[in-house]
Amino acid sequence: MNKKKLLVSFLTLVILVLFIDPFGATIGFQDIDSYRPLRDILDKTENSKVLYLASYDDYYSIESNSRLRNETSEGFAELGYESVLSAASLGDATFNSYLYQQGFTHVVVPLSTAVRGRVIHKWGQLGSVSIILGEPFFEKVLESQGEFPVVLYKVLHKSKQNSQLKFPQYALNWDGVPKSFFKLNNEIQESGLYSYNYIKSYLDGPDVSWVIQDDSGVTPNPRFVLQTRGDTNKKLLIEIKFIAAYGGNAPTQIIRVSTSTSAQALSVKAGKSATATLVIDSNQEVAIDNILPCRPADTFAPDDHDPRVFCYGISEINVRELP
């Protein structure tokens, strides 16, 4: 190995030691004194191991992560975090089993996430994440102060699921819709000399993605393929929750959800959601189509002059392992 490659390897190792902690095992060791009470508790806990966990918009609400993003990039800073979210998207009980199996005794979350009471990530290339920060799986221990406040929770092993389960890493690979339909938007705004604001947002907000007819009158037909890593024979239970456009004024819409082996039709009415439930294999495609035409708002609500033609919305996609 020449000197240049040796130097690059050494610098990479230094960065990893100082910054990267994908599973949170050493969180706090490089942090400011406001985290000292948390470190003291972890020092007194036998075989302590802590995971940093955050909602979609506040992963960098901790000093070490914020510093690392400024020094490198978001992709590098979140290295290894996707596998954590994959387990979290399988539900509270499964995530509790995952934490126990991986040996985590505590989780640390930003104060803003703790105030919500949940760790939240909208569905996209993973299913919806909505992990409750409280009984029966977590117990609040301590809240830190300072510029980057966090909350420490103890992991309570309450899940009745088999602790030897294999937690599948999977992806929902979308087609037929723009990336903004399912992907979190990361925006960087310059706010001064060598200073930037990082903004994370969803096009339609964190609660729903709308299927909207384009200017030429064509309605997108969302579809995704389930892909699992390492187990091509894996089956997963998927629930897709639909809501009607235009709230209480919404006209009824009929939605068809189909795979290569099944099809079901759902009636989505004003004020009432509808859920499609499927058991699908790895590499199987799920297609979504509206059966009735999408209607402009002013055809049934004359005072609504929004020129967009909303068809229906997808509010949740829950992915679960089969028992």
N, C-alpha and C positions, 0 to 999 in steps of 0.2 A: 504493500500500500504506500503510495507516495505521500509527501508531506501535506499537499493540498487536501487530499482525501482524508488524511488523518485529522487535520484541523477541522474539516467539516463535520466529521464523525464526533469529534470532541465537543464542538459547539452544540450539535444536536443533542448530545447526552446532557449537557448543561441545561439546555432549555427544558428537556423532559424532566430533569430533577427539580428545577426551580418552579416550573409552571404546570406541567401536565399531570393530572391525577384523574383519569377518566372514571374511576370507580370511587373516588373520594377517600381513599384509604389514608391519605396524609393531609387532609384538608386542615388549614389553620396553622400549620407549622411556619408558614411564611407570612402570616397575617399580622395586622396591627394589634395593639393591646386591647382593643374593644372585644376581641375574640378570646381573650385570656380565660374568662370564666367557662367558656365552652370547652377549651382545651383541658382545663382542670378537671371537668367532669369526665371527659374521655380518658384522661390519664388514670382516673380512679376506677374505670370500668374494665373488667378483665376481658382481654381479647377484643377491645373496642375496634370497630371499623365503621366509618361513616360515609354516607353517600350524599353528594350534593344534588338536589332535586329542585326543579323550577318550572314555572309555567312558560308558555310560548314567548312571552314578552319581557321576561325578567331574569333570564339565565345569567346575565352579566351584572346582576345586582349583588355581586360579591367582589371584593377588591381584587383577589388573585385572577378571577376570570376576566374582569374588566381590563386589567393590566395586560393579560395575555392576548386579548383581542387587539388591543392597540399595538402590541409588539409584533403580532403575526397576522392572523386572520380568523374569522368566525369558524370556518371549516376546520382549521387546525385546533382552535380552542375547544371545539365540541367533539373532538376525536373520542370515539368510544361511547358517546352519549346515546346514539341511536339504539343500541342494544338495550339500554335501560328503558327508553321510551317504548320499545317494542314489547317488553315485559309489562310495562305499566298499562299499555293499551289493551291488555287481556283482562283487565278488571282488578278490583281491590283485593279480592281473595288470592288470585293468582300472583299478583304483584307481591303480596305479603309472603307467599311461599318462595318467590324468587329472592326476596331480600334475606329470608332465613337461610335458604340454600347457599347463597353467596356469602353468608357470614356477616351481614351488616347488622350492627347493633343500634345504629342511629341514622337519621337523615337530617340534613341541614337544608332549610328552604329560605329564600328571601322573605323579608317581613311582608312585602306586598302580596306574595303568594299565600303566606300564612293568614293574612287578613281576609282573603277570599275564602279560606277554609278548604281549598282544593288546589291540586296541581292540574292545570287545564291546558290541553293542546287540542285544537280542532282537528278533525279527521283530514287526511290528505293521503300521503303515501303510507301512512299507518292509520289504524282506526282511532276513534275518539279516545282521548285520555282524560279521565276525570277521577283522580285519586283523592279520597276524603282524608284530610289531615286531622284525625281524631279517632275516638273509639269506633270499632274494636281493634284497629290495627296500629294506631299511633297514640302516644301520650306526650303532651307538650312538657318539655323540661325547662328550657331557658330561652330568654330573648336577649340578644345583644344590643348594644347601643352604637353610636357613631355614624359615620357617613354611609356605611354599607351594612345596615342592620340585618341580622338573620335570626332564625328561630331554630332551636335544636329540638328534635322529637326522638323519643325512644321507640324502637320498633317492638311491637307486641306480637309475638307469634300466636295468632289466633286462628289462622286458616286451617280448615279441616282437610284441605287438599293434600295429596301425596307430595311430600317434600322432595321426592326424587324425580318429579316431573321434568321433562325437557321442555324448555320454554322456546318456542319456535321464533326465529327471526324471519320476518316476512316483509313483503312490500306490496302495495296496491299500485300497479303501474297504469296510469290513466291515459286515455286517448279520446279523441272526439270533442275535446273541450280545451280552451286555452289554459296555460299553466296557472293563471291567476284564479281559476276556478277552485283549485285544490292546494295551491302552494302558498306558503307564507312569504310575504313580500318583505325583503330587507332593503331599506333605503338609507343611504349615507348622505348627510347634509353637512357641509362645511360651516362651522360656527365661529371661525376665527383662525388665526395663524396656527397651523398644525393642530387644530381642534375640530372635532367632528361630533355630530349627533347621529346616533344609530336608531332608526325607527323600524319596528317590526309590526306589521299589520296584515290583516286579511282584506281582500277587496270588498267583500260583503259583510265584514265583521266576524267575530269569533263564533257566532251562533248558527249561521246558515250560509250556504252558497246557492245563488239563484241561477236557474237555467233561463236564459233570456234569448228571445228571437233576435237574429241580427237584422241589419238594415235592409237586407235583400229578402227578408221573410223566411229565412232558413232557421230551423230550430236545431240546436246542438243535440247530439245523441251521446250522452256520457257513457263510457264503458271502461272497465278496468280488468286487468288480469292479476290474479293472486299468484305471487311467487314466494316460495319458502326456500330458505337456505339449508342445504344439507339433508333434507328429507323430502324427496320429490313425491312421496306418497301421502303427505300430510293433508288431512282434511280440517277445515276450520268452519265454525259457525259464524255467519255474518248477518247482522241485522242493519237494514238501511231504513232510516226514518225520514219520511217525506212530509212537507207541509205545503199548504196552498198559498199561492201568491195573493196579495192585496188584502190580507187579514180578514176582517169580518165581511168584506164585500166580495170575497173570492168566489169566482164561479167554480163549480166542480171540475176536477181534472181526473182523467183516468191514466194511470201510469202502468206500463208493462215492464216487468223485470224478468229477464230471461238468461238462461245459460244454454250450453249445448245439450243439456239433458232435461231441462225443466223451464216452465214459464208461469208467471202469475200476474194477475191484473189487480191493481189497487185503486180504490176510489178515494180521492183526497178532497175533502170538503172544507169550507170555511170554519176555522176554529177547531178542526179535528185533524190530527196527524194520522198517518198510515204507515205501517212498518212491514217491509218485506223481509222474510227470514229464509236464509239459504244455507245449505251445507255444500261447500265447494272444495274441489281438489286444487292442489298446486298446479299452476299453469292453466287453470280454467278461466274463461272470460265471462264477465257479468255485463250485460247490456241493458241500458235504461232508455225507454222511449215513452213519449206522451202519445196517447191515442186520440184525444180530442184536440182541436186546434187551440193555440194560445190566443188569448183575446186582449186587445188594447184596453186599458182601464176606462177610457171614456165611452166604451160601448155599453158598460153597465154601471159606471159611476161618472156621470157627466161633468162633475166638478173636478175630477182628477185628470190633469193635463200632462202627466208624465208621459213622454213619447216612447219610453221603453215598453216592450211587450214581455211581461214576465210570464213564465209557464208554470213553474213549481220550484220548490226549494228542497235541498237535502240538508237536514239539520244535524243528524248523527249517523255515524257508521260504527257500530260496535262489533268488535272481533273477539271471539271467545274460543278457547280450546274445547273440543268435545270430551265428555267424561269418559 
